[in-house]
Amino acid sequence: MTFNPDIPNHSPEDEKGSIVLPVELSRYISAEQIDDNAKNYPEMTMELTEIQKERIKVIKDVLMQIPLIHATSKDEIARGLSGLSPMDDLPVGHRGHSLKSDRSLGLTKYVFFNWGMAQKGYGRFIAQYSPELLEGDNVIVTPMDFGHIELADERPFDDYEPERKKRIEDNYFKYMITGKTWKEIIARRILKSAESGQPFFPLNTSYSLGEIKHLGSVPKKHFIGSFPVSDMRAHYRFLYEHGFSFTNMEQDCMLYQRTGKKYGVDPSHEECGIDYEEASNFWKRTLGLQ
């Protein structure tokens, strides 16, 4: 994927039913390529039985109860009094640390979310939003952040060295998909995990359920609630009660059982009020597994 200067200064994805992309990004990857990227995920090659198809539907219903999350230090956002704006729409002086590489790909025109697991260090609050946003034609997802592959810098993407471009193309553009497709992939991953006998679907990092990118502002009507980063116990309990575990808590619990000492800074299952035995049967009970 290389820069094509012949593409006109509008996004061809404005056509009915197609993915909407910013002009900058559409010069490197098309809506058709994003649709086609589903084939790059092995989960999408799984042949499902009729029973598994029904289970996927049930899992998707559960996923639609797991909020998208966005860290903020703004009280008005945490209280649901204002929507979210992409960096490009913020006043000068309030645009954070966007770099030319981000801007050259149009990434500063997106509002970013994690799904399920919160990322600490980006604000005092975690604001929660409806996962129905995933259904929008202006939403794309990647399994990881651009900066996890190549550090953003003050050069436009087209000025990157060939080997750096290739890493982005092979690990970022190649796996960029729609929110709808991502929901299907995560549902299939959960199905495989549950059918193999795993009691929980593990959340190793805040990117375990991907990085969700919403083109343009997010109206406050999609706001669900918020909680302070300083106390995430209720959020952890919610995740466990819906079949997801937090890897750090699991490891800390294992170490405590072995040594009798508490490790790490995260709360224990007991401190979160988690009924571990009940929670560990969630997928088995929900999917009718023996």
C-alpha positions in Angstrom: 0.0 0.0 0.0 1.6 3.2 -1.1 0.5 6.8 -1.4 -1.6 7.4 -4.5 -1.7 11.1 -5.4 -4.3 10.5 -8.1 -7.0 9.8 -5.6 -9.2 12.9 -5.5 -9.6 15.0 -2.4 -12.7 13.2 -1.1 -13.3 9.7 0.3 -14.8 7.2 -2.2 -16.3 5.5 0.8 -19.1 8.0 0.9 -21.1 5.6 -1.2 -24.2 4.0 0.4 -23.4 1.1 2.6 -19.6 1.5 2.5 -17.1 2.2 5.2 -16.4 5.9 5.8 -12.7 6.8 5.9 -10.9 10.1 6.3 -9.3 11.3 3.0 -5.8 10.8 4.5 -6.4 7.2 5.4 -8.2 6.3 2.2 -5.1 7.1 0.3 -3.4 4.1 1.9 -6.2 1.6 2.4 -9.6 1.4 0.8 -13.0 0.4 2.2 -12.8 -2.7 0.0 -9.5 -3.7 1.5 -10.8 -3.2 5.0 -13.8 -5.5 4.1 -11.4 -8.0 2.5 -9.1 -8.0 5.6 -11.5 -10.3 7.4 -9.8 -13.2 5.6 -6.5 -12.4 7.4 -8.1 -13.6 10.7 -8.0 -17.4 11.1 -11.2 -17.2 13.2 -13.1 -16.2 10.1 -12.2 -19.5 8.4 -13.8 -21.5 11.1 -16.7 -23.7 9.8 -19.4 -23.5 12.4 -22.0 -26.1 13.2 -25.6 -25.0 13.6 -25.2 -25.2 17.4 -22.1 -23.0 17.2 -23.9 -20.4 15.1 -26.5 -20.1 17.8 -23.8 -19.8 20.5 -22.2 -17.0 18.5 -25.4 -15.1 18.5 -25.6 -15.5 22.3 -22.0 -14.4 22.7 -22.7 -11.3 20.6 -25.6 -10.5 22.9 -23.2 -10.6 25.8 -20.6 -8.5 24.0 -23.3 -5.8 23.5 -23.4 -5.5 27.3 -19.7 -4.7 27.6 -19.1 -0.9 27.3 -16.6 0.8 25.1 -14.3 2.8 27.4 -12.5 6.1 27.0 -10.1 7.6 29.6 -10.6 11.3 30.4 -9.9 13.9 33.1 -12.7 16.2 32.1 -15.6 16.2 34.6 -18.2 17.2 32.0 -17.3 14.1 29.9 -17.3 11.8 33.0 -20.7 13.1 33.9 -22.1 12.6 30.4 -22.7 16.3 29.9 -20.7 16.6 26.7 -19.7 14.3 23.9 -16.3 13.2 22.8 -14.4 15.0 20.0 -11.5 13.8 18.0 -8.2 15.6 18.4 -8.6 17.6 15.2 -11.8 19.2 16.6 -10.3 20.3 19.9 -9.2 23.9 20.5 -5.6 24.8 19.8 -3.6 24.1 23.0 -5.8 21.1 23.9 -4.8 18.6 21.2 -2.5 16.4 23.3 0.5 14.8 21.8 -0.5 14.2 18.2 2.4 13.9 15.8 2.7 14.4 12.1 2.6 10.7 11.4 -0.8 10.4 13.1 -2.1 13.4 11.2 -0.9 12.1 7.9 -3.0 9.0 8.3 -6.1 10.9 9.5 -5.9 9.2 12.9 -6.4 12.5 14.6 -9.9 12.6 13.1 -10.9 9.6 15.3 -12.1 9.2 18.9 -10.3 6.1 20.4 -11.8 3.5 22.6 -10.8 0.4 24.4 -13.3 -2.4 24.9 -13.8 -4.0 28.3 -10.4 -3.5 30.0 -9.5 0.1 30.9 -6.1 1.6 30.2 -4.7 3.5 33.2 -2.6 6.6 33.0 -4.7 8.6 30.5 -7.1 10.4 32.8 -8.9 10.4 36.2 -12.1 8.8 34.9 -13.1 6.0 32.6 -16.2 7.0 30.6 -18.3 4.2 29.2 -20.1 4.2 25.9 -22.6 2.0 24.1 -21.0 -0.9 22.2 -23.7 -0.3 19.6 -21.2 2.2 18.2 -19.4 -0.8 16.7 -22.2 -1.1 14.2 -21.4 2.2 12.6 -19.9 2.6 9.1 -17.5 5.2 10.6 -15.9 2.7 13.0 -12.7 0.7 12.3 -10.8 -1.6 14.6 -7.2 -2.7 14.8 -5.9 -5.4 17.3 -3.2 -2.9 18.5 -2.2 0.7 18.5 -0.1 2.2 15.7 2.6 3.0 18.3 2.9 -0.7 19.3 4.3 -1.3 15.8 6.2 1.8 15.1 6.7 4.9 17.3 4.8 7.9 15.9 7.1 10.8 15.0 7.1 14.2 13.3 7.3 12.8 9.8 4.3 12.0 7.6 3.8 8.3 6.9 4.9 8.7 3.2 8.4 9.8 4.4 8.9 6.6 6.4 11.6 4.2 5.4 10.4 1.3 3.3 11.0 -1.2 6.1 9.0 0.9 8.5 6.2 1.2 6.0 6.1 -2.5 5.5 5.8 -3.2 9.2 2.8 -0.9 9.4 1.3 -2.4 6.3 1.8 -6.0 7.5 0.7 -5.5 11.1 -1.7 -2.5 11.0 -3.3 -1.9 7.7 -3.6 -5.7 7.0 -5.7 -6.2 10.1 -7.8 -3.1 10.0 -11.4 -4.1 9.9 -14.9 -2.9 10.6 -16.5 -2.9 14.0 -19.1 -5.4 12.8 -16.4 -7.8 11.7 -14.4 -7.3 14.9 -17.5 -8.3 17.0 -17.8 -11.5 15.0 -14.0 -12.3 15.4 -14.2 -11.7 19.2 -17.3 -13.8 19.5 -15.5 -16.7 17.7 -12.5 -16.3 19.9 -14.7 -16.5 23.0 -16.5 -19.6 21.6 -13.2 -21.4 21.0 -12.1 -20.5 24.5 -15.3 -21.6 26.2 -15.7 -24.8 24.2 -12.1 -25.8 25.1 -13.1 -25.6 28.8 -11.7 -22.2 29.8 -13.9 -20.6 32.5 -13.0 -17.1 31.4 -11.9 -15.2 28.3 -8.7 -13.5 29.5 -8.0 -9.8 29.1 -4.3 -9.5 29.2 -4.1 -5.8 28.3 -6.4 -3.0 27.5 -6.0 -4.0 23.8 -7.2 -7.6 24.3 -10.5 -6.6 22.7 -8.8 -4.2 20.2 -8.5 -0.5 19.6 -11.8 0.9 18.4 -11.6 4.1 16.3 -14.8 6.2 15.8 -14.5 8.8 12.9 -15.8 12.1 14.1 -17.4 13.2 17.4 -19.3 10.8 19.6 -22.6 12.4 20.8 -23.3 12.3 24.6 -26.4 10.2 23.9 -24.1 7.1 23.7 -22.7 7.8 27.2 -23.5 5.0 29.7 -21.7 6.0 32.8 -18.2 6.4 34.3 -16.0 5.4 37.2 -12.8 6.8 38.7 -9.6 5.1 37.8 -8.7 5.1 41.5 -11.4 2.5 42.2 -12.1 -0.1 39.4 -13.5 -2.8 41.7 -17.1 -2.6 40.4 -15.8 -2.7 36.8 -13.7 -5.7 37.5 -16.6 -7.5 39.1 -18.8 -6.6 36.1 -16.3 -8.2 33.7 -15.9 -11.4 35.7 -19.7 -11.7 36.0 -19.8 -11.6 32.2 -17.2 -14.2 31.6 -14.0 -12.1 31.3 -11.0 -12.3 33.6 -8.2 -9.9 34.2 -4.8 -11.6 33.8 -3.0 -9.5 36.5 -5.7 -10.5 39.1 -5.4 -14.1 38.1 -1.7 -14.1 38.5 -1.8 -12.2 41.8 -4.3 -14.8 43.1 -2.1 -17.7 42.1 0.9 -16.1 43.8 -1.2 -15.5 47.0 -2.3 -19.1 47.1 1.3 -20.2 46.8 3.0 -17.8 49.2 0.3 -16.3 51.4 1.4 -12.8 50.3 -0.4 -10.3 48.3 1.4 -9.1 45.1 0.6 -6.3 42.7 -1.5 -3.2 43.1 -4.8 -4.5 41.7 -7.5 -5.6 44.1 -8.2 -9.2 44.8 -11.3 -11.1 43.7 -12.6 -10.8 47.3 -12.0 -7.1 47.4 -14.0 -6.7 44.2 -16.9 -8.7 45.6 -16.5 -11.4 42.9 -18.2 -14.7 43.5 -15.5 -16.6 41.7 -17.2 -20.0 41.5 -20.4 -18.4 40.1 -18.5 -16.3 37.6 -16.4 -19.2 36.4 -19.5 -21.0 35.2 -20.8 -18.0 33.2 -20.0 -19.3 29.7 -20.8 -22.9 30.5 -24.2 -21.8 31.8 -24.9 -19.2 29.1 -23.9 -21.3 26.2 -25.3 -24.6 27.4 -21.9 -26.3 27.6 -21.5 -29.6 29.5 
